[in-house]
Each structure stands twice: as structure tokens, then as C-alpha cells.
Amino acid sequence: MKQPILEIKDLAVSFDTYAGEVQAVRGVSFSLQPGETLAIVGESGCGKSVSMQTIMGLLPSPPSRIKSGEILYQGEDLVKKTDKEMEAYRGKEFSMVFQDSMTSLNPTMRVGRQICEGIIKHQHVSREEAKKIAIEMLRKVGLPNPEKCYRRYPHTMSGGMRQRVMIAMALSCHPKILFADEPTTALDVTMQAQILDLMNDLKNNTGTAIVLVTHDLGVVAQMADRISVMYAGKIVESGTADQIFYNPRHPYTWGLLGSMPSVAQSSKNAKSELMSIPGSPPDLFAPPKGCAFAARCPYAMTACQKVDADTFQADDGHMVRCWLMDSRAPAVTPPVGRHAAGQTGKEEN
Amino acid sequence: MAESNLTQAPLLQVDNLKKYFPAGKNQILKAVDGVSFSIARGETLGLVGESGCGKTTVGRTILRLYEPDGGTVQFDGEDISHLSGKAWKQMTRRMQMVFQDPYASLNPFFTVGEIIEEGLVIHKLYPNKAERKERVYQLLEMVGLNKEHANRFPHEFSGGQRQRVGIARALALDPDFLICDEAISALDVSIQAQVVNMLMRFQREMNLTYLFITHDLSMVRHIADHTAVMYLGKMVEYGITSELYSHPAHPYTVGLLSAVPVPDPEYCRTHKPAHLQGEVPSPINPKPGCRFCDRCPRATERCRQEEPAFTEVSPGHYAACHNL
């Protein structure tokens, strides 16, 4: 295995609020190899965006606070860096594409100037040269008439065009890692498909590693090499895309996979009940003592309520945080995946 | 399903519905431009399309939240587009709507109990206050909340719970017909599944008829009997859901379906469909001819001149395209 470009070790982030401490991220570890796409999947409030923003150094402190953990970027611990030092990394070594392109672009600046800002700062070039690079980037992301786009304001562009501008901006200084936080959630499916194609093309051409944060498992299947599933501030399962989709081991992953209908599903499944996860995620002001998913888990045992699960290795590189993996636990047949009971073959579309 | 359409008069029949909005100097935004469909009692019609295609406007115009600029809406055999006063009020009891945004569609100054009760008060359904309370509790329990929730305010609830309140409000008057306008789009996947299962259960138990407006094509495949695809104010394809998904006829439907990400890594590695390029053009003063022709891979000169009419591709399956 190659040396990972980014390694997160036991990261915990809390927010201090008037109502108390919100434990948004409670011990997250993962690593990222150069050039790969890692998807972080989970529902709203599971801490996936907070983890990303902490790595980028974007969360103001207070109210946020890194309680423990290390963020190793090429061996250097970013937790110890000051804001000033982080500026040299942001935009150059890694950059971010946000979900909402309307609020994350400056409405008072033409998009060209916004792209140039980072180029001038990190590549130490003149404004004219930066403009050339910016226009080249706009062309690369597939915007028609890039010279004209350079002079436009964000509000005159559609959501898909703005998202392309964001990607152009993020990739303008050839970062080694691109963090994409729900990059296509606000877009229509046809535009989403175009943006995902674009991100895949750019990744293949530049070798940039991508950390993709999303709740859409369809997007994940299309993009990810590896997947981490997050729940209530912890990673509950991680593995390659095939391991997670075809051999999921955590009940939460089963629930996620089961609760979405598929366009390619066979017609006899239509009109049947979707598998749903009862209840809602726990309150992170006071996370439960045991496994956070125990209250919603149909397979929960007494141990689950009391002690949080250890991490077990299911397969090479496939980690699961669940007591069902323990040798003393009863055997459970997963309701989804290749080994599921009654699994029908895929229908060609 | 096709036979039931023939033997039974549809509950809702929409003919050539039009809604135009003024868009500045002599400009007209044709949000809905001649849409026709019908829904049989107890069935679900899924209305899909990209944002800006006019699907929400269709729903709102049926309920006359927007006054239609043309066409008729027949509900249970009666033309409702010109009803007013008492007759219209009686009709609204039978048609209800669940809105997209569970944060904006509940009045923050009302408790959940008052929100659900409002329709009952307006229609004087339960003049006895205690009975009315009982009905509110019953509705809350139906949607998976409990009666303690009646005294709380909307901000105390999560998105999924608020959407349940919205559904309880819509069901309070015992309607026949429910328009769900992106009712589940703002929710997380696992919560979406809960709400969809609940809606399907209510349909079975109360023989409800749904118009399910959404951009989520996989969800429509799951719950709809018939599916209608809209593009720029026009309906481009209509058919039985399974038939439309397995044999899409219109090039726009083909493009739309191929763009839906399939949650299967192996499928993604082997299938690399060519995606639709470009964006939805502006609906203001549209050009003559087929509205999809600028993005259409099959477009010919005829498509630019002449607007295609709805033709039957296979029994019960219609598409508006010259090159079928």
C-alpha cells in the first residue's frame, strides 16, 4: 500500500453552545490514498460536513473545538497549524466545493476575479497571467464562451454553471485533494450527471484525490473507490465500494441501502414497502452510552445498549463497528447485498 | 390498470391546462402550456421533470392556488375551474396538498394541534370542541406522532416529523385526492422511506388518489401507477410506470432516466451512458417547434418548425416526438 496523502486519526470535534456541548464528531479515523475517491455517506447531522470543514480548517473556534485527534497531511499534523499557516494549504494543497453555489460565491464580485484570487496568492503570478489561467480553467470545466463567463456575476448563472465555476476555482491551483461537500445535491439529475462526469474526468486527468461527502448512494456508486458510512459522529463501516454495496455488514448500512428505491429495480418489487429505519438519529448533546444506532437497530442486543461496539475487521480493508461481528453474537442474515435472502438479479436498463 | 381507466370514470381529468405568468415588457412565461392527463380513483400519477419544467405549477393550478389561464379541470365529473363561493369551498375539502418545504409550510405561530385543526374549524366538521380534539389526536397517531405533540410548535420538530404534521393536516378533512408536491425531497433517505411507506399505507386504507410531483425518478418508479414526464411546460411522455421506465420513447425521458445514478458500483463500471448536454432553456417566449429540439440528439429540421403532437407508442403509452 502506498503512503496515504491524508490520514485522520481519532478526530473529535465539539461545539460549545448555550445549551451545552454538541459532540458533532466523536472519533473519526480514515486515510486517503493519492488519486482515489473516498465517499463519506450519512444522513444530515451525522458529522460528515463538520469533519470536512475541520480538516480544511474552516470552522471558527469558538464555538468549535477539536477535542482530540490528528489530521496528518503528508505526515504533517494540521491540527497544530495556526490559521495563518493553514492559508498556505487551503486552495493550494487541498480545496473544497460546497453544496450551495449561490451562497458560497461572492455575489458582489465577477466570477473571474474570484477565481484569480487564489491563483495570484498561491502561484505568485500577475493579474494578466492569472486571468489566462482562470479562463483556461473555465474552458476545462466545460463552460461555453469562457471569456464572457469570466466577466459574469454569479447571480446571472444557473446552478449548474455556478457549480462548474466552483470546481474551476477549486482546481485552479492543482490541489492534491478536492473536498466535495454534497456537490450535486442542489442540482437536477441531468446536471448532476454532467457535473459527476466532469469531476471524474478531471480526477483522471490530474490525479487529484477526492473526498466526496453525500447522502446519495447512487452518486457514491458512480464515483467512489472506497466508502465510509457515518452515523452520529462516528464511522460505522468502511470498505471498498464493492464491499459496502455487495457485502454490507452494519445494520445501519443495510437500512440505508434498503431504504432507497432503485430505478433499475424489477417491476415486481414496485409498490412493496421500502425498508425503512424506524426512529430518528440520536441527540448529539447527550449521545447514548452504548452504540448510537442501538435504539433504531432491529438486531440490537443488551450489550449494544451498554457498551459502544469495537471495530471489527470483516475483510481486507473492510472495517465494521458493530457487536454483531463479535464471535459471541448470533448470526444474522443481512436483508440487502449479495448474500441477502430473496435477492433478485439486476434488470438491464 | 389500463382497463380500470376505461371502465371507471377518472377522479381527476385535466384538459389542456395553461398557466402563463407575465415576465416584464410584453414577455410571457409559459409555465404550463397545454397539459392534459387523468388519474383514476385510488391510483398514483407521478409527475416528473427538471426544475423549472412547470410540474409544481400544474399541482398548484389544479388546486387553483393559481388561477388557470386556459383549459379545464374536472374532479369527479364536475368542472371545478369556474366554481366559486360555497361550491368551491365544498370541493377544497376533497382535494388537499402536502407541500415541499416542511419548514415554510407550517405556521410558526400555531401549535401543531391548531395547524391540523384549522381545516376542521373552517369546514365546521366537528362543532364539538372535545370531538375535534379527539380527531386531531387520532390524526397525529395515524401519522406516527402522539397526542402530546399537539401542544408543541413546529420548530420543536425535525424535518421528518414536520412533514408528518403536513400530512396529518392534509388528511384531516378526509380528502379523496392528495397532491404531494416534492413532499419527501427535503428529507433524509431513511426518513423518506418511512414517509413513503406511510403514504402508500394510507392510499390502500383510504382509497386515496395521489398526484405525486417530484424530481426523484427512482421514488416515482416505486410508488406511481402512471408516470408523466414534463419538459418546459409541456408533457412529453405519459404511460404506465413500468412500461415508461423499461421502454422510454421520448429522447428526453431516455436522457433523464440515464442520468439517474444507479446505486450499484458494478453497473456503473459497465454502463457509461451519454448524458444529456446543455441546460433547460428559458420558458419565456419559447421558440416554435419542439421545445426539446436544442438538446435532442435526434432533432431534425421538422422538429424546429412543427410542434409534435401526442401519439400512442404502445397501448396506453404516449409520447410527443416526431422521430418515434
Contacts between the chains, C-beta under 8 A, distances in Angstrom:
chain1	res1	chain2	res2	distance
A	43	B	188	4.1
A	43	B	189	6.9
A	43	B	190	6.4
A	43	B	191	7.8
A	44	B	159	8.0
A	44	B	188	5.6
A	158	B	279	5.8
A	160	B	279	6.1
A	161	B	279	7.8
A	188	B	50	4.2
A	188	B	51	5.6
A	188	B	215	6.3
A	188	B	280	7.9
A	189	B	50	7.5
A	189	B	215	6.9
A	189	B	217	6.8
A	189	B	256	6.5
A	189	B	259	4.4
A	189	B	260	5.5
A	189	B	261	7.9
A	190	B	50	6.3
A	190	B	255	6.4
A	190	B	256	6.3
A	190	B	259	4.7
A	190	B	275	6.6
A	190	B	276	4.6
A	191	B	50	7.9
A	191	B	279	7.0
A	192	B	259	6.8
A	192	B	261	7.4
A	193	B	258	7.6
A	193	B	259	3.8
A	193	B	261	7.5
A	193	B	275	4.2
A	193	B	276	7.5
A	194	B	275	5.8
A	194	B	276	7.9
A	194	B	277	7.1
A	196	B	261	7.4
A	197	B	275	6.3
A	215	B	188	6.4
A	215	B	189	6.2
A	216	B	261	6.9
A	217	B	189	7.5
A	217	B	263	4.3
A	218	B	218	7.6
A	218	B	260	6.8
A	218	B	261	3.1
A	218	B	262	6.0
A	218	B	263	4.7
A	219	B	261	5.1
A	220	B	263	7.4
A	221	B	261	6.5
A	221	B	262	6.4
A	221	B	263	4.8
A	221	B	264	5.6
A	221	B	265	4.8
A	221	B	267	7.5
A	221	B	268	5.2
A	222	B	261	4.9
A	222	B	262	7.7
A	222	B	268	4.6
A	224	B	265	7.7
A	241	B	265	4.2
A	242	B	265	5.7
A	242	B	266	7.3
A	245	B	263	7.0
A	245	B	264	6.5
A	245	B	265	5.4
A	246	B	266	8.0
A	255	B	190	5.7
A	256	B	189	6.2
A	256	B	190	6.5
A	257	B	263	7.1
A	258	B	193	7.8
A	259	B	189	5.2
A	259	B	190	4.9
A	259	B	192	6.9
A	259	B	193	3.6
A	260	B	189	5.5
A	260	B	192	7.9
A	260	B	193	7.3
A	260	B	218	6.8
A	260	B	263	6.4
A	261	B	218	4.7
A	261	B	219	5.8
A	261	B	221	6.3
A	261	B	222	3.6
A	262	B	218	5.8
A	262	B	221	7.9
A	262	B	262	6.6
A	262	B	263	6.2
A	262	B	264	7.7
A	263	B	217	5.7
A	263	B	218	4.6
A	263	B	221	5.7
A	263	B	245	6.8
A	263	B	257	6.5
A	263	B	260	4.7
A	263	B	262	6.4
A	264	B	262	5.3
A	264	B	264	7.2
A	264	B	267	6.9
A	265	B	218	7.9
A	265	B	221	6.9
A	265	B	222	7.5
A	267	B	242	4.2
A	267	B	246	7.5
A	270	B	221	6.6
A	270	B	222	6.0
A	270	B	223	8.0
A	270	B	241	7.1
A	270	B	242	6.6
A	271	B	200	7.3
A	271	B	222	7.4
A	271	B	223	7.1
A	273	B	197	5.2
A	273	B	200	7.3
A	274	B	193	4.1
A	274	B	196	5.9
A	274	B	197	5.7
A	274	B	222	6.8
A	275	B	193	6.7
A	276	B	190	6.1
A	276	B	193	3.6
A	276	B	194	4.4
A	276	B	197	5.7
A	277	B	190	3.9
A	277	B	193	7.4
A	277	B	194	7.7
A	278	B	194	7.3
A	280	B	158	5.7
A	280	B	160	6.3
A	280	B	161	7.8
A	280	B	191	6.9
A	346	B	264	6.7
A	346	B	267	6.5
A	347	B	246	7.9
A	349	B	246	7.9
A	349	B	257	7.5
A	349	B	258	8.0
A	349	B	262	7.7
A	349	B	271	7.5
